[in-house]
Amino acid sequence: MKARNIMIQGTMSNAGKSLLCAGLCRIFKQDGLRAAPFKSQNMALNSFITKDGFEMGRAQVVQAEAAGKEPDVRMNPILLKPTTDVGSQVIVNGKPIGNMRAMEYYKRKREFIPAIMEAYDSLAAENDVMVIEGAGSPAEINLKAGDIVNMGLAKLVDAPVLLVGDIDRGGVFAQLYGTIALLEEDERARVKGTVVNKFRGDRKILEPGLEILERLCGVPVAGVIPYIRVDIDDEDSLSERFTRTGAAKLVDVAVIKLPRISNFTDLAPFERFENVSVRYIERPAELGEPDLIVIPGTKSTVSDLVWLRESGLEARIKQAVSRGTPVFGVCGGYQMLGRSVKDPEGVEASGRTEIAGMGLLPIETVFEGEKVRRQTRGVFSDIPGIFASLNGLAYEGYEIHMGRSGQLPPVVCCGGVYGSYIHGIFDAAGIAEAMLRALCEKKNVPFDSLGSFDPKAHKQAQYDKLAAAVREGLDMELVYRILGLG
């Protein structure tokens, strides 16, 4: 039997759709149902490579993990990775088909409906419930023609909708009522309930407004979900990580916040230690004297290297290296650390065919048209310097890059500067711990004072914590009635 479905749409971006979908996926798993997430079109720089070498949005990876499923590119058949302010790399069924300006994609996007439906139908045939996530808002009336991700998709797959508003940002009643008022009559009929998300305080104070909202919208308030902090991967520039301004802790990790930063979730293993600070840096004055500098991935290596140079951060990083501060570059950050970056075919659309690198690693990178997409694993060996304790530890992760830097080991090192193409390189058991232990020894502070954790158990506990909050705040009896499983 084909799966039942429910769709979560929002009044705006960052209303909490992704986490709510993850929470529902976890609840359905706990209740003995086979659930799968689905988002027809995602725009994100945080992506993931599946076991079979396909690229998909990180949010659907999180939702798949919450559902107890292996991430599958069918869960996100279209991924847009912004390359400029007005253009993106378009990835269909996990494979890039080229760069498109926004207007070109807008005109062509309905061409991708067959790919969307094939992915959806095949997943639906294997599951009991499909948890579908919208994007932005269904009331973006300038974009409604040809919509394939909000109400347009809901019509294609005949999905009932819960509309989510963010009370933490203010104006939630206007958000919900205004969104419904801007929908077409047949679209309003699909909305089966509203959800107030990220609520802090006494619900009794909210009740009078909820009663009026139900009368105005003509549908029940399906839930009030509390503001909850869970350690679960988030998306792109909306991440709360980037607004952290806390002081340096016992061990201080400074991450360069590149303009087109991607896959910043690589740093999550360090963030989970209580006495480790992971600070995102945009200006030289913010750098301070960290124990480790990380240059993360980026969708636009050349443009972000120009920014790094013009901002003065390149000079500050080199000064830190001369004082003995270790630096680790991942993917695009790794390429920047080399001698040169060449883009003869204009793959990155930066307008430059060649730029000198930072000259801290003995590599040269050349961009080519076909993207490297693969999972990788192995055992570290021959790593010198402060992180020599990584030798013998098993690693696993994935690669997503257009540039090639030759046949090199998984980690390249030169004088305290390290680089790797592998996203997720710090994730495997023992790796972040080994690096932090080395930094502690250098500072002559006890490693035990950082705190420690079991990463796999921690992740599962976070999904359960999220599910408990969603189950408490959402009328799950109503949800099951909407699904026709009541």
Buried (B, 14 or more C-beta within 10 A) or exposed (E): EEBBBBBBBBBBBBBBBBBBBBBBBBBBBBBEBBBBBBBBBBBBBBBBBBEEBBBBBBBBBBBBBBBBBEBBBBBBBBBBBBBBEEBBBBBBBBBBEEBBBBEBBBEEBBEBBEBBBEBBEEBBEEBBBBBBBBBBBBBBEEBBEEBBBBBBBBEBBEBBBBBBBBBBBEEBBEBBBBBBEBBEEEBBEBBBBBBBBBBEEEEEEBEEBBEEBBEEBEBBBBBBBBBBEBBBBBBBBEBEBBEEEEEBBBBBBBBBBBBBBBBBBBBBBBBBBEEBBBBBBBEBEBBEEBBBBBBBBBBBBBBBBBBBBEBEBBEBBBEBBEEEBBBBBBBBBBBBBBBBBBBEEEBBBBEBEEBEBBBBBBBBBBBBEEBBBBBBEEEBEEBEEBBEBBEEBEBBBBBBBBBBBEEBEBBBBBBBBBBBBBBBBBBBEBBBBBBBBBBBEBEEBEBEEBEEBEBEEEBBBBBBBBBBBBBEBBBBEBBBEBBEEE
